Amino acid sequence: MTLLRLNVPLAILIGLAGIGLLLTGCRSTPAPYDPSRPETALVRMPPDQWPAVFDDMDYDGLADAARQSLNYLHKLPDERSFRFGPDRYTKVHMVISLERFVEFIETRPGTGALNAFLRREYNLYRSPGAGEPPRVLFTGYYEPFLEGRLTADSRFRHPVYGLPRDLVYVDLAAFADDWKGRRLTGRLDGRRVVPYYAREDIEKGLIDDQAPVIAWVDDPIALFFLQIQGSGRIILDGGRSLSVQYHGVNGQPYRSIGKLLIDQEKIPAEEMSMQRIRAYLEAHPEERQAILNHNPSYVFFRAGQGDPLGSLGVAVTPGRSIATDQRIFPSGALAFIATRKPLTDGDRTISGWTALKRFVFNQDSGGAIKGPGRADLFWGSGAYAETAAGHLQHEGELYFLVLKTVPPS
């Protein structure tokens, strides 16, 4: 958030499959994803197998989110290409595709006109999902607010660390072509690169002389969730706020404390949510640090301005930005999702679930959002966003769209 950052979105934290639900009609199942063949991450759908698309947000915020993707694309070289399963499209093709879409949806077309336009001018690609049976699991993330101060005292004593000075990155592509896209995160121990400190070591203060402190907060559980979300705001005295955004991670593996609590039979799987985890930790303070230390991954922040940023370096839009595995899905691309959203009483108590069908943009990533079977939806900030992000663990369908052809320049 970087909302991503590791964005490690919430669902990982939860580590659960959630409630399955098919939201579109019966169609043939795409061929399974083969990790050794990235082109199998998306399957182009024949016209007779398209879903009926619909936007449950009535296009609100859609054009603004599209412009964020365009901001990202315009910074790339023209020769950059994007993979849609077995097909590739140039950066110029992507730009024209988004511009054409924005031009059309700004007319606020009805459902019939929308579907006719897309079927006529766009190709549609579906994620085959993952697992057995294959599926796409949707989860959510949001922008949390924490109370904090710029100096520590007896109440505000938990540091929000900036990037440590002794943290180093090793780009493995410099050593072998087979390692392209891979890197190590660690620190120097004499002439050796060793793994960076894990959460337990950091909590003991081993980086106090290496990492700047951006702010101090009073709630260690909220700080843990801030790292899961990847960005947030710290409310200072006098009502001022400080935006904090992802800057780096210690390189340790991410382990789900939600899964830990399920495995230890401390929270039933069907009750798992961010809110349920918080309730357990608050009720069992003697267990809290050991549970948090189960996840050795640790996120570092930087002070930012304005809206939270996704991994593409552009602002993410509530309800319109998703985090996916950017290694296999086209960055910045237009997508259509079908899953579920909560109905709430007073923004916090869920009274039921209803269909969520809308256009989104692939603008973020997450350390635990891997493969074609995961997608994470950004909900924004506030009570409803926290509730939705904390409870969304539903199956659904994920599609990407791109113009069939573009006019010659």
C-alpha positions in Angstrom: 0.0 0.0 0.0 2.5 0.9 -0.6 -0.5 0.0 0.5 1.1 -2.8 -0.6 3.9 -3.2 0.1 3.6 -6.5 1.4 0.2 -5.4 1.5 -0.1 -8.3 3.1 -3.5 -8.3 2.9 -5.8 -9.3 5.5 -6.8 -12.5 4.2 -3.4 -13.9 4.7 -3.5 -12.8 8.1 -6.6 -14.9 8.3 -5.2 -17.6 6.1 -8.6 -19.1 5.5 -10.6 -20.1 2.6 -13.9 -18.7 3.6 -17.3 -19.3 2.1 -17.5 -20.4 -1.5 -20.0 -18.9 -3.9 -20.4 -19.0 -7.6 -21.7 -15.6 -8.8 -22.1 -16.2 -12.5 -23.8 -18.8 -14.6 -22.4 -22.2 -15.5 -19.6 -22.2 -18.0 -16.8 -24.4 -18.9 -13.9 -24.4 -16.5 -10.6 -22.9 -17.8 -7.6 -25.2 -18.0 -5.6 -25.4 -14.7 -2.8 -22.9 -14.0 0.7 -24.3 -14.5 3.3 -22.2 -12.5 6.0 -23.1 -15.0 3.9 -21.5 -17.7 2.8 -18.0 -16.8 0.7 -17.8 -19.9 -1.8 -20.1 -18.2 -2.7 -17.6 -15.5 -5.4 -16.1 -17.8 -7.6 -17.8 -20.4 -9.3 -15.8 -23.2 -13.0 -16.4 -23.1 -15.1 -17.0 -26.2 -18.0 -14.6 -26.6 -20.6 -17.2 -25.7 -19.0 -17.7 -22.3 -18.8 -14.1 -21.2 -20.5 -13.2 -17.9 -23.1 -10.4 -17.9 -21.1 -7.5 -16.5 -22.6 -4.9 -14.2 -21.2 -2.2 -11.9 -22.7 -2.1 -8.4 -21.0 1.2 -7.7 -22.8 2.9 -10.6 -19.4 3.8 -12.1 -18.6 6.1 -9.1 -14.8 6.5 -8.8 -14.1 4.4 -11.9 -12.7 7.1 -14.1 -10.5 8.4 -11.3 -9.1 5.0 -10.7 -8.5 4.5 -14.4 -6.5 7.7 -14.5 -4.3 6.4 -11.8 -3.5 3.4 -14.0 -2.9 5.8 -16.9 -0.5 7.8 -14.7 1.5 4.6 -14.2 1.5 3.5 -17.8 2.5 6.9 -19.1 5.8 6.6 -17.2 6.8 3.4 -18.9 8.8 3.0 -22.1 6.6 2.4 -25.2 8.2 -1.0 -25.8 7.0 -2.3 -22.5 4.5 -5.2 -23.0 1.9 -6.8 -20.8 0.9 -10.4 -20.6 -2.8 -11.4 -20.8 -2.4 -15.2 -20.6 -1.1 -16.3 -23.9 -1.3 -12.9 -25.5 0.8 -9.7 -25.2 -0.2 -6.1 -25.6 2.1 -3.0 -25.8 2.0 -0.1 -23.4 0.5 2.0 -26.1 -2.3 -0.5 -26.6 -2.9 -0.5 -22.9 -3.2 3.2 -22.7 -5.6 3.5 -25.6 -7.6 0.6 -24.1 -8.1 2.4 -20.8 -8.8 5.8 -22.5 -11.5 4.2 -24.7 -13.1 2.6 -21.7 -13.1 5.9 -19.7 -14.6 7.7 -22.6 -17.4 5.2 -22.8 -18.3 4.8 -19.2 -18.4 8.6 -18.7 -21.6 8.5 -20.7 -23.1 6.3 -17.9 -24.3 3.6 -20.2 -27.1 1.2 -19.2 -26.3 -2.5 -18.6 -27.3 -3.6 -22.1 -25.2 -0.9 -23.9 -22.3 -1.6 -21.6 -22.2 -5.4 -22.4 -22.7 -4.8 -26.1 -19.8 -2.3 -26.2 -17.4 -4.6 -24.3 -18.3 -7.7 -26.3 -17.8 -5.7 -29.6 -14.5 -4.0 -28.8 -12.7 -5.9 -25.9 -11.2 -9.3 -25.2 -12.0 -10.9 -21.9 -9.6 -13.1 -20.0 -10.5 -15.2 -16.9 -8.3 -16.3 -14.1 -8.6 -20.1 -13.7 -8.0 -19.8 -10.0 -6.0 -22.2 -7.9 -6.4 -25.0 -5.5 -8.6 -28.1 -5.7 -11.2 -27.4 -6.9 -9.7 -24.3 -8.5 -11.1 -21.0 -7.3 -10.3 -17.3 -6.7 -10.4 -16.3 -3.1 -11.2 -12.6 -2.5 -10.1 -10.8 0.7 -9.9 -7.1 1.6 -7.6 -4.4 3.0 -8.2 -0.9 4.2 -6.4 2.2 5.6 -6.4 2.0 9.4 -6.2 5.0 11.7 -4.0 4.8 14.9 -3.6 7.2 17.7 0.1 8.3 18.2 2.6 10.9 19.1 5.9 12.1 17.7 7.7 11.6 21.0 7.5 8.6 23.3 6.0 8.6 26.7 4.6 6.1 29.2 1.5 5.5 27.0 2.8 6.0 23.5 5.8 3.6 23.6 5.5 1.4 20.5 7.7 2.6 17.6 6.6 2.9 14.0 10.0 2.2 12.4 11.4 3.7 9.2 13.7 1.7 7.0 16.8 0.6 9.0 20.2 1.9 7.8 21.7 -1.6 8.0 19.1 -3.3 5.8 20.5 -4.3 2.4 19.0 -5.8 -0.8 20.9 -8.2 -3.0 19.6 -8.3 -6.6 20.3 -11.9 -7.7 19.7 -11.1 -11.3 23.2 -9.5 -11.3 24.6 -13.0 -10.7 22.6 -15.2 -13.0 19.9 -14.8 -15.6 17.9 -17.6 -14.0 17.5 -15.4 -10.9 15.9 -12.5 -12.7 13.3 -10.9 -10.6 14.6 -12.4 -7.3 16.4 -10.6 -4.5 17.5 -11.2 -1.0 16.9 -8.9 2.0 19.4 -9.0 4.9 22.2 -7.2 6.7 26.0 -7.3 6.7 27.7 -9.3 9.3 31.4 -8.6 8.6 31.8 -9.6 5.0 28.7 -11.8 4.9 25.1 -11.1 4.1 22.9 -12.7 6.7 19.1 -12.7 7.1 17.7 -9.5 8.7 16.3 -9.6 12.2 12.9 -11.3 12.7 10.0 -9.7 14.5 10.9 -11.1 17.9 14.4 -9.5 17.7 13.0 -6.2 16.4 10.5 -6.1 19.3 13.4 -6.5 21.7 15.0 -3.3 20.4 17.8 -4.8 18.4 17.4 -2.1 15.6 16.9 0.9 17.8 20.3 2.3 16.8 19.6 1.6 13.1 16.0 2.5 12.3 14.5 6.0 12.6 11.2 6.2 14.5 8.4 8.0 12.5 6.0 8.0 15.4 5.0 6.3 18.6 1.6 4.5 19.1 -0.2 3.1 22.1 -1.6 0.0 20.7 0.7 -2.9 19.6 -2.1 -4.9 18.1 -3.1 -1.9 15.9 0.5 -1.5 14.9 0.7 -5.2 13.9 -2.4 -4.7 11.7 -1.0 -1.5 10.3 1.9 -3.7 9.0 -0.6 -6.1 7.5 -2.4 -3.4 5.7 0.8 -1.6 4.6 -0.3 2.0 5.1 -2.4 4.1 7.4 -2.8 7.3 9.2 -1.6 8.2 12.7 -3.7 10.8 14.5 -1.5 13.1 16.5 -2.4 15.4 19.4 -4.4 18.4 18.3 -6.1 16.3 15.6 -3.3 16.4 13.1 -2.7 13.3 11.1 0.5 11.7 9.7 0.3 9.4 6.7 2.6 6.4 6.9 3.2 4.2 3.8 5.1 1.0 3.2 8.9 1.5 2.6 10.3 -2.0 3.0 10.2 -5.3 4.8 12.7 -7.4 6.7 12.7 -10.3 4.2 11.5 -12.9 6.7 8.7 -15.2 5.6 5.1 -14.2 6.3 3.2 -16.6 8.7 -0.5 -16.2 9.4 -1.4 -15.7 13.0 -5.0 -16.4 12.0 -4.1 -19.9 10.9 -2.1 -20.4 14.1 -5.1 -19.5 16.2 -7.2 -21.9 14.2 -4.7 -24.7 14.4 -4.5 -24.2 18.2 -8.3 -24.3 18.4 -8.4 -20.9 20.0 -10.7 -19.4 17.3 -13.1 -21.6 15.2 -12.4 -21.4 11.5 -15.9 -20.2 10.7 -15.5 -17.2 13.0 -12.1 -16.1 11.8 -11.7 -12.4 11.0 -9.4 -9.5 11.9 -11.9 -8.4 14.5 -12.0 -11.9 16.1 -8.2 -12.0 16.2 -8.0 -8.6 18.0 -10.6 -9.7 20.5 -8.6 -12.8 21.3 -5.4 -10.9 21.7 -7.0 -8.3 24.0 -8.6 -11.0 26.1 -5.3 -12.9 26.5 -2.5 -10.3 26.9 -0.2 -12.9 28.3 -0.2 -14.7 24.9 -0.1 -11.6 22.7 3.6 -11.2 22.0 4.2 -14.9 21.4 1.3 -15.0 18.9 2.5 -11.9 17.1 6.1 -13.2 17.0 4.8 -16.3 15.2 4.9 -14.0 12.1 8.6 -13.1 11.7 7.9 -10.7 8.8 8.1 -7.0 9.8 7.2 -3.9 7.7 9.0 -0.6 7.8 7.3 2.7 6.9 8.0 6.2 5.6 6.0 9.4 6.1 3.9 10.2 3.2 1.3 12.7 1.9 -2.2 12.3 0.5 -3.9 9.0 -0.4 -2.3 5.6 0.2 -0.2 4.3 -2.7 -0.2 0.9 -4.2 2.8 -1.0 -5.4 2.7 0.8 -8.8 3.4 4.1 -7.1 -0.1 5.5 -7.8 -3.0 6.2 -5.4 -5.4 3.3 -4.7 -9.1 4.1 -5.0 -11.6 2.7 -2.5 -13.6 -0.1 -4.0 -11.7 0.2 -7.3 -8.2 -1.0 -6.7 -7.2 -4.6 -6.3 -3.9 -6.3 -5.3 -2.9 -9.4 -7.2 0.2 -11.3 -8.2 1.8 -8.8 -10.5 4.2 -11.4 -11.8 1.3 -13.1 -13.7 -1.4 -10.5 -14.1 -1.0 -7.3 -16.1 -0.1 -4.3 -13.9 -2.5 -1.4 -14.1 -5.0 -3.3 -16.2 -8.8 -3.0 -16.2 -10.5 -6.0 -14.5 -14.0 -7.1 -13.6 -14.7 -9.0 -10.3 -17.6 -10.9 -9.0 -17.7 -11.8 -5.3 -19.6 -10.7 -2.2 -19.9 -7.6 0.0 -21.3 -7.3 3.5 -24.5 -5.6 4.5 -24.1 -3.9 7.9 -26.0 -2.2 10.7 -24.3 0.9 11.7 -21.2 0.0 9.6 -19.9 -2.6 12.0 -22.4 -5.4 12.5 -22.9 -7.6 9.5 -26.5 -8.5 8.8 -25.9 -10.4 5.6 -24.0 -10.6 2.3 -24.9 -9.6 -1.2 -23.4 -9.7 -4.7 -20.5 -7.5 -5.5 -19.9 -7.0 -9.3 -17.8 -4.2 -10.5 -14.9 -2.9 -12.6 -11.5 -2.5 -10.8 -7.9 -1.9 -11.7 -4.9 -4.0 -10.9 -2.8 -1.4 -9.0 -1.3 -3.2 -6.0 0.4 -6.4 -4.8 1.0 -8.2 -1.6 3.6 -10.5 -0.1 0.9 -13.2 0.5 -1.1 -12.5 -2.6 0.4 -15.1 -4.9 -0.8 -17.1 -7.9 -4.1 -16.8 -9.9 -6.3 -17.8 -7.0 -6.0 -14.6 -4.9 -7.2 -11.1 -5.1 -7.4 -8.4 -2.5 -9.8 -5.5 -2.7 -9.0 -2.0 -1.2 -12.0 -0.7 0.8 -10.7 2.7 1.8 -11.0 3.9 5.4 -13.6 4.1 8.1 -15.9 1.7 10.0 -17.4 0.0 7.0 -14.1 -0.4 5.3 -12.6 -2.0 8.4 -15.6 -4.4 8.7 -15.6 -5.4 5.1 -11.8 -5.8 4.9 -11.8 -7.8 8.2 -14.5 -10.3 7.1 -14.3 -10.7 3.3 -13.1 -14.2 2.6 -15.3 -15.2 -0.3 -14.8 -17.0 -3.6 -15.5 -15.3 -6.8 -14.4 -14.7 -10.4 -11.6 -12.5 -11.7 -11.5 -11.2 -15.3 -9.2 -8.8 -17.2 -10.3 -6.8 -20.3 -8.3 -5.1 -23.1 -9.2 -3.6 -26.4 -9.1 -6.2 -29.3 -7.4 -3.7 -31.6 -6.3 -0.1 -31.6 -6.3 2.4 -34.5 -2.9 2.7 -36.3 -1.0 5.7 -35.1 
